[in-house]
Amino acid sequence: MLSAAEGVHRLSHWVNGEAIPSDPVSEIYSPSDTDDLVSRSPSDDGGVVDLAVASARAAQPSWSHASTEARADVLDRAGDLLLANRETIGRLLSREQGKILPEGIGEATRAGRIFKYFAGESLRSHGRTLASTRPGVQAQTIRGPVGVVAQVTPWNFPLAIPAWKIAPALAFGNSVVLKPSEYTPAIATLLAALLDEAGLPNGVLNLVLAGADGARALTAHPDIDAISFTGSQATGAAIAAVAAAGQKRVQLEMGGKNPLVVLDDADLDLAVECALDGGFYSSGQRCTASSKILATPAIYDSFVDRLSARVSGLRVGHALRSDSDIGPVANERQFEKVLDYIEGARRAGGRITAGGHALRLATPGHYIAPTLVVDTDADMRINREEVFGPVASIIPVESFDEALELANRGDFGLSAGIVTKSLSSASRFQREVRAGLVMVNLPTAGVDYHMPFGGVRRSSHGPREQGFAAGEFYTELRTLYTRA
Ligand code: NAD
């Protein structure tokens, strides 16, 4: 296992339990300090995809035939290692990705809990026995592994997302080739090393460090049975086409434009906390971030004033400093993109009541002042597209009905929240808002690891991830008939 969070990590592809040497041509610098070199890693797959898929194919039968207890033990040990080393792991994560240290440690903790949860789930894969329509015949279903799974992941939860894909895949007897984000290769490598230390047999998990080309080669590989992807909507659409052409099972988790509705009867303190947490923590780089806030007339001005003051008060700083509330955005591409959205909103007539600009701090990094844009309308670009940064906008609405109508506008449908004391408004929202996750008096972001996760419309495609629902994607249902 990588023992330290500090220093320059020299990373390699990981195939069949071995590091595959290749030219280290891609350099990743910390977004908190662009003078701090975190890793050198292969920038393309260099043909290693074929090896990785072959290794996963060779290892899968014996892994799936291992006893469920043997598989559970490996996952449980991986969970223990993640939890025992969460400080070091969280430190490397925060240094590489830019989220503040408590969030980095929190993500390591979550990954540990996910592995321990799926250790238990591997013992709970069950089918059904039904009375047959034919006398003397027994009708049953059983669940078996799908085979070799390609997993392609983003940089915003660089440990938790690989964890919630790898853990169920392994629990149900599949083997995996992971292509993590090219922006966060060190934390993905650490996870692979940690599973090796936990006793995972060689070849069951393989790691290809590459960019989009490597991901394309992997997902299009003819010997891949299933693809699980998390990332942007555009990439998801490209992967869906590859999966359809190859007739592969596919699961896509993509972006969001998550509405938070604040009604006149809301507890305003709670509404401000929900908007602050959902919109700005993790620098707003959560697929479930609240980015489109809809507020009704009686509370509009005081909500805007209070939220503006709280957003202005957030301390932006180096991810590893204890006085930082939020860190930088994760990379230069995000930095440019987020500033462009802010400028666009300003030009379109939005009133900026907090932030609105980049920040220069003691270390050179991708820092953006947390930004609130108010008095916007639903047709502005900032309210139609996913910003994925420390930016939220507020749209004034006349009524609950208008809020619901605007919450449901657009292509996305991941998470939606409402702050209200009215049971009837809350329950109508739960039934009528078009989102896979619905939050009442809670931020739109923040979920439990034992519950299904996913959206509707263009936010998700295929079976749900996580919790008790994860087995649906990672197992195949077979129907057995037996004459006794
Ligand atoms: P991205 O789509 O740019 O990249 C994600 C992964 O796909 C990376 O590993 C990348 O190398 C790979 N990739 C890029 N082009 C590809 C192609 N043509 N074919 C195959 N793979 C390709 O996304 P990102 O910028 O890394 O992540 C941010 C996005 O992820 C946001 O849209 C966010 O909402 C989304 N996200 C969604 C969820 C969810 O569960 N719904 C969770 C986290 C992040």
Boltz pocket constraint, residues with backbone or C-beta under 6 A from the ligand:
constraints:
  - pocket:
      binder: B
      contacts: [[A, 152], [A, 153], [A, 154], [A, 155], [A, 156], [A, 157], [A, 179], [A, 180], [A, 181], [A, 182], [A, 210], [A, 211], [A, 212], [A, 215], [A, 216], [A, 219], [A, 230], [A, 231], [A, 232], [A, 233], [A, 235], [A, 236], [A, 238], [A, 239], [A, 253], [A, 254], [A, 255], [A, 256], [A, 286], [A, 287], [A, 386], [A, 388], [A, 414], [A, 459]]
      max_distance: 6.0
